Every structure is written in structure tokens, then in C-alpha cells.
Amino acid sequence: MTTNLTGITLRQAEETDLPQVVNLDRLAFAPLRSPAEIERDWYGQGLNLPGRQHMLAVDDLTGQAVATYAQLDLSVVLEGQGFTTAGVAGVAVAPERRGQRIARFMLEQGVQEWRSQQIPLAMLYPFQHGFYRQLGWAWVGRLHQYTVAAKHLPLYPERFGMVPYDPKHHQPALQDAYQRSALRRNGWLQRQELQWQPRLKPEPGKEIYCYQEAGKLLGYMILQYAAADSLPGTLSVVVQEWVALNADAYRGILGFLSALRDQVHTVVWNTYPEDPFPYLVREQHRVLEVNQAPRLYGFTHRFGEIGGGFMWRLVDLTTAFRLRPVKQGSPFILTFQVSDPILGDQTITANFTAERMHPVAQPVPAVVKTSVEHLTELFCGLRRATEMVWTREIEYEGDRALLQKLDAAWQCTPPFCWDYF
Ligand SMILES: CC(C)(COP(=O)(O)OP(=O)(O)OC[C@H]1O[C@@H](n2cnc3c(N)ncnc32)[C@H](O)[C@@H]1OP(=O)(O)O)[C@@H](O)C(=O)NCCC(=O)NCCS
């Protein structure tokens, strides 16, 4: 644990630091672009915006900025409960200062600060999962992507309920549909202006369609037209986000995409693993690319791809445990001994009762020994404790029946998120 890094100070960036942040971002993410382009495209509205604060690591001797990242004030939903979440974006270290533990130092400082603010959760999209895993983050975000022929999608009649999005008429209802859906799902952000602005911003090739019933907006889809690389002269559509509050809206969206078949060859459908989409497509294989793609295994066709996406990290365990709803069952008490590479070892005992976890002062003999990373995987419903004892990722002492009760109590759909940063 590096709580201090000699000669480096971490502080909040101010608007006057913009040229230094732009230069660090340029060197880390877009070395072929000019500072002016980056400033225009990424910081058109300024450096720090409501919900986004840049941090800067400065060399004490020279006063030069050597690293930066942006901290986002997010709120994610888990089992209908909002969790204040610290988002991390754009971690960038000056090329000549890499390998000196500066990135690690910034994240350690961040995690300690968030805990002091009783923030239960942190989230980021990693460049490499391993780098953040050693700091306690867990990979929890899975994305399924299906690339199918538009003609293989069902031509549902509900497609006639789809209308083009008109910001003047539809924006509040569209945002409300997202918010209602977010509260029923796990991992979706409770969006602020910072997240809505890029989503709804008009861009070449981007279209938004809404599903309406009796004038009520019940779903929408944001899609991007693109040239289908594999088949010159044809178009593909990449679905960037879709929300359906009922089955009619879902069928309307799929039927609408299907009806594009004369113009659009390929549909790229991004979704969460539990989506019934793959069962509704006529052919369970990926649309043919240049040549016949080789089969995956035996007679199994290629069908979809799995994305290894975002990571979560539990930060303030007490707040996280207090907030998380649990499935109903007979009460039980467990002690968790949690190792944390930044915050040190912690013990927390929880009484699972009345659909909540209540803190208990005295530890009990039934003990789960886990890293904070593995605890995060369990907490968000991605994995089961019985399985993780079997793989020896975690240890357990006590009555086996209690471990099964923990599985049942924390059972939920794992998180998914449309926003990337
Ligand atoms: C990625 C980046 C931020 C890392 O910064 P850095 O200051 O060089 O990293 P650190 O020195 O703090 O590395 C910390 C440790 O992680 C280790 N590490 C790096 N990648 C790892 C991985 N995939 N798995 C496990 N450990 C890893 C390093 O070896 C180092 O450990 P050590 O000090 O014990 O040797 C920097 O290289 C950078 O700016 N890259 C370009 C932009 C980018 O990709 N940003 C990430 C966006 S999410």
C-alpha cells in the first residue's frame, strides 16, 4: 500500500490546468491528434462539469502535471436501490513517468477519499482488468453482442408503433422511460445531464426511434448507421441503446429493425446476457462475413460475442451492506473477513433479516474469508459463494447451509450498463 509517493501531490484540477490535462490526455489516448482538436472535442464545455471533477498529480519540484484522471459522481441501481458510485475515467500518466506507481498512487488516494465520504461503490472501464484487479476492482460487466442479418429478425406487427424521435416532444418521456427501466434493472446509471448530453446529441448516421402506444412513450432505440465493412455497398445498423418498458415496445423495436431489411444487411444488437433476443432470431448464427466463417466447435455456428466490460469495487463496506436489499428467507448471521489491498483488512458481521443486512457488533463462528474483489462479485449477484468456495477463491468456516442461504439472499441479475466513459 503506497499512501504517499515522495515528490508527488494529488490535487483537484482547475480550469487553468486545462492545457496540462489536454496534453496528458493527448499523449495517453490520441497521440496523433492536436491539442486544439482534443480541447474542442473532449472539453468543449470546460474541464470540470457538474458531476465530473478532474484530478491532477503534480511533481513538487517542477510544478509540472505528471498524471490525471476524471472522477465522476454516479449513482447505479442494484435491486431497486440507488448506490452513490465514484466513477473513474481517463487515467493518464505522462509517458516519461510511467512505471513509477503514479497511477496506483492516484487510485489509492481516490479509494481512501471515497471511503472517508462513505461512498459504497466505485466503477470504471479498464484498459486491462489485471491492473485494476490488484487494486481491488472486480470484473462484473458483461455485454453480449449479436451480429445478425436483418432478414432473420422477426417482423413483428408492433413495429407500426415506432416513430422518429423529436426532442421537442419526446425528450422528457424518453428520459423517464430510461429512468423507469433503470430502477427495474441492475447496474444502470441514474443519469444526469453529463450522461444524457452525449447520448442524445445529433451525430451523422445516428437515429433515435421511440415506441408509442396511445400517445405514451414505452420504449426507444438509439442506432448508428455504418458501412458494413465485410460486404461493400451494404449498410449495417449498430444498436447503441434500447429500452422497452413492456413486451410490445420490445417487439416494436425488433420488428422495426427487421423491416429495414431491404436497406440494411446487418444488425449489431448490443445487450445484456439475460435478453431473450437470441431465441427470437430465425437463424442462430452470425451473419456471414467475407468468406464462410469457420465453425466454432463441432457443428456449432458462431453466433455472438461476449465483451469483458466494466469493473466495480466495494469501497465503504458498512454503507454498501446497509443499502443492499436481500431476497427474503429465514434470518441468518455471517461474518465476513475481507482483505483489501488499499483499505486494509476489515471484519463485518451482518444479520440477514427482513430483506436487509443489519450490522452486528459481535462476530459469529460462520466466517467467509474473501478479498474485496471477490466480495464485489458476490455482492452484485454475478457469482455464488458455494461456487467460489469450490474453486477456492474464497474460504468458508461454518455450517454449509448458511453459505447456501447467502447465495439465495444475494441472488440477483448481474449488472449491465449502457454508458461508457
Ligand atoms: C496505464 C497507465 C495509466 C499506468 O500508469 P503507471 O503510473 O505507469 O502505472 P503504475 O506504475 O502505477 O503501475 C502499477 C502497477 O501495476 C502493474 N501492472 C500494470 N499492468 C498490470 C496488469 N495488467 N496486471 C497486473 N499488474 C499490472 C505494474 O507492473 C505496477 O506494479 P509494480 O509497481 O509492482 O511493478 C499508463 O501506462 C498510461 O497512462 N497509459 C496510457 C493510457 C491508458 O491506457 N490509461 C488507462 C485508461 S483505463
The ligand as an SDF file (V2000), in Angstrom:
LIG
                    3D

 48 50  0  0  0  0  0  0  0  0999 V2000
   -1.9750    2.6170  -17.7430 C   0  0  0  0  0  0  0  0  0  0  0  0
   -1.2170    3.7400  -17.0520 C   0  0  0  0  0  0  0  0  0  0  0  0
   -2.2300    4.7210  -16.5120 C   0  0  0  0  0  0  0  0  0  0  0  0
   -0.4160    3.1040  -15.8960 C   0  0  0  0  0  0  0  0  0  0  0  0
    0.2660    4.1290  -15.1870 O   0  0  0  0  0  0  0  0  0  0  0  0
    1.6150    3.8600  -14.3680 P   0  0  0  0  0  0  0  0  0  0  0  0
    1.7850    5.0020  -13.4460 O   0  0  0  0  0  0  0  0  0  0  0  0
    2.7210    3.5480  -15.2880 O   0  0  0  0  0  0  0  0  0  0  0  0
    1.2540    2.5290  -13.5680 O   0  0  0  0  0  0  0  0  0  0  0  0
    1.8830    2.1090  -12.1920 P   0  0  0  0  0  0  0  0  0  0  0  0
    3.3450    2.3680  -12.2110 O   0  0  0  0  0  0  0  0  0  0  0  0
    1.1230    2.7200  -11.0670 O   0  0  0  0  0  0  0  0  0  0  0  0
    1.5940    0.5520  -12.2060 O   0  0  0  0  0  0  0  0  0  0  0  0
    1.2380   -0.0400  -11.0250 C   0  0  0  0  0  0  0  0  0  0  0  0
    1.4890   -1.4990  -11.0280 C   0  0  0  0  0  0  0  0  0  0  0  0
    0.6140   -2.2070  -11.8770 O   0  0  0  0  0  0  0  0  0  0  0  0
    1.3150   -3.2430  -12.5390 C   0  0  0  0  0  0  0  0  0  0  0  0
    0.5300   -3.6150  -13.7110 N   0  0  0  0  0  0  0  0  0  0  0  0
    0.3740   -2.9500  -14.8440 C   0  0  0  0  0  0  0  0  0  0  0  0
   -0.4690   -3.6170  -15.6500 N   0  0  0  0  0  0  0  0  0  0  0  0
   -0.8660   -4.7180  -14.9960 C   0  0  0  0  0  0  0  0  0  0  0  0
   -1.7080   -5.8090  -15.2980 C   0  0  0  0  0  0  0  0  0  0  0  0
   -2.3580   -5.8770  -16.4470 N   0  0  0  0  0  0  0  0  0  0  0  0
   -1.8910   -6.7760  -14.3730 N   0  0  0  0  0  0  0  0  0  0  0  0
   -1.2690   -6.7150  -13.1950 C   0  0  0  0  0  0  0  0  0  0  0  0
   -0.4350   -5.7050  -12.8750 N   0  0  0  0  0  0  0  0  0  0  0  0
   -0.2340   -4.7190  -13.7610 C   0  0  0  0  0  0  0  0  0  0  0  0
    2.6430   -2.6270  -12.7920 C   0  0  0  0  0  0  0  0  0  0  0  0
    3.5940   -3.6110  -13.0490 O   0  0  0  0  0  0  0  0  0  0  0  0
    2.8780   -1.9000  -11.4560 C   0  0  0  0  0  0  0  0  0  0  0  0
    3.2770   -2.8130  -10.4720 O   0  0  0  0  0  0  0  0  0  0  0  0
    4.7060   -2.7170   -9.7670 P   0  0  0  0  0  0  0  0  0  0  0  0
    4.8050   -1.2990   -9.3100 O   0  0  0  0  0  0  0  0  0  0  0  0
    4.5910   -3.7170   -8.6750 O   0  0  0  0  0  0  0  0  0  0  0  0
    5.6430   -3.0670  -10.8620 O   0  0  0  0  0  0  0  0  0  0  0  0
   -0.2300    4.4230  -18.0200 C   0  0  0  0  0  0  0  0  0  0  0  0
    0.5910    3.4550  -18.6140 O   0  0  0  0  0  0  0  0  0  0  0  0
   -0.9330    5.2060  -19.1260 C   0  0  0  0  0  0  0  0  0  0  0  0
   -1.1770    6.3990  -18.9910 O   0  0  0  0  0  0  0  0  0  0  0  0
   -1.2540    4.5280  -20.2560 N   0  0  0  0  0  0  0  0  0  0  0  0
   -1.9290    5.1180  -21.4020 C   0  0  0  0  0  0  0  0  0  0  0  0
   -3.3860    5.4480  -21.1150 C   0  0  0  0  0  0  0  0  0  0  0  0
   -4.2120    4.3030  -20.5830 C   0  0  0  0  0  0  0  0  0  0  0  0
   -4.2240    3.2010  -21.1090 O   0  0  0  0  0  0  0  0  0  0  0  0
   -4.9520    4.5760  -19.4820 N   0  0  0  0  0  0  0  0  0  0  0  0
   -5.8060    3.6360  -18.8090 C   0  0  0  0  0  0  0  0  0  0  0  0
   -7.2090    4.0070  -19.0160 C   0  0  0  0  0  0  0  0  0  0  0  0
   -8.2800    2.9940  -18.0490 S   0  0  0  0  0  0  0  0  0  0  0  0
  1  2  1  0
  2  3  1  0
  2  4  1  0
  2 36  1  0
  4  5  1  0
  5  6  1  0
  6  7  2  0
  6  8  1  0
  6  9  1  0
  9 10  1  0
 10 11  2  0
 10 12  1  0
 10 13  1  0
 13 14  1  0
 14 15  1  0
 15 16  1  0
 15 30  1  0
 16 17  1  0
 17 18  1  0
 17 28  1  0
 18 19  1  0
 18 27  1  0
 19 20  2  0
 20 21  1  0
 21 22  1  0
 21 27  2  0
 22 23  1  0
 22 24  2  0
 24 25  1  0
 25 26  2  0
 26 27  1  0
 28 29  1  0
 28 30  1  0
 30 31  1  0
 31 32  1  0
 32 33  2  0
 32 34  1  0
 32 35  1  0
 36 37  1  0
 36 38  1  0
 38 39  2  0
 38 40  1  0
 40 41  1  0
 41 42  1  0
 42 43  1  0
 43 44  2  0
 43 45  1  0
 45 46  1  0
 46 47  1  0
 47 48  1  0
M  END
$$$$
